[in-house]
């Protein structure tokens, strides 16, 4: 949850994740003429282009950091009578991947119908990125590309493979299917990027209940916040990503089901936090924060005291209260009403002069815990049925999904409805901008940023942000 491979840490300034649309119809194997060769090679023939612009940024940033040319190709299906290996070899040669980077190039080819990934690596990189490493990634794709957030896997794929190409093998363990994941967490085939896939809350709750038994009793919440933190870090060091971890809030258990993580990812988080020791605990009301030392790539850990006087880890709020830009190791506070802002300033933590979104939008009131997340969702849905034209009801449901479980797709749907009902309410626009950014939907993020800039002409920060984002994501003809 705190590695560069995961979506909320990929950066508010330079959001990573999604595939780029390249001018019309790239059926390369059907043509003999030499195709237009953009600087950043991205081909998407799936019909799903929501993540295109952000994935293009992913490739740009990867090349900038590693000096390796990365090419990403998504196909609806493989060409007739060709294997994915044959298709990858042909594309690699025809597009001359790595030629402008002294023979250092990587091609990621995914075919949705067959749910197959192939990684083709140039000869110059074979020593750093061996076949066995690529095969592990290709096997992992069979699980992750059928999850609700396949774009996260693609981003992890690009980041870890480039780290490996840079010789940073310790930080570049390839993702693998989590041991606890079973077929209930998969879409059932067909390729999520092609057809789209989304489960209901009931689907995920049922899938969690049907998981095979696991021994997790040593990871119970404790009446001492420090004990809960230590148990949580021990679970990460053991590589446990199981959503049923008892010391997690119910919303955070759901978060783990929606965005599954494997053992290597959890262990990497634990290592990051160990390197940032000693952490400091600060308290405000029924919340606590385990704050890592500055200069390390971590978000703080948010804890929540229940009415049972036990402390739970609220993974979702680590993502929704805080942010780490990709070009900075120290975290930022998102909202000026963050309950920890005063205490963080007292600790002289970096970046605490202000909040990213200031007072444009804030955090919802904290609910007493424990409670039934499903029941809370049901109550808010009942309010919407009673008053479907009340934008605030839809926004409240969005906040419930966002701040309690960080379920981005559900929060986006609710806030899109709220904004459609009350387009003049800029707070809804700010929330959507943040949601689109973290969900790797850069086109929609830019549209919201443009609207905010047009309606806040005297707000210098908003104007600067819009100019910056517009420039960064302007790839032109490439």
Secondary structure, DSSP 8 states (H G I E B T S, - for coil): --STTSGGGS-SSS--------SS---GGG--S-----SS-EEE-SS--TTHHHHHHHHHHHHHHH--EEEEEEESS--TT--HHHHHHHHHHHHTTTGGGTT-EEEEEEETTTTEEEEEE-GGGTTTS-HHHHHHHHHHHHHHTTSTTHHHHHHHHHHHHHHHHTT-GGG-------TT--GGGS--SS-HHHH-----HHHHHHHHHTS-----GGG--BSSHHHHHHHHHHHHHTT---TT-TTB-HHHHHHHHHS---HHHHHHHHHHHHHT-S-EEEEETTEEEEE--TTSS---EEEEE-TTS-EEE-HHHHHHHEE--TT-SS-EES-TT-TTHHHHHHTT-TT-SS-SSTTSS-------SS--HHHHHHHHHHHHHH-TT-HHHHHHHHHHHHHHH--HHHHHHHHHHHHHH-TT-HHHHHHHHHHHHHTT-HHHHHHHHHHHHHH-TT-HHHHHHHHHHHHHT--TT-
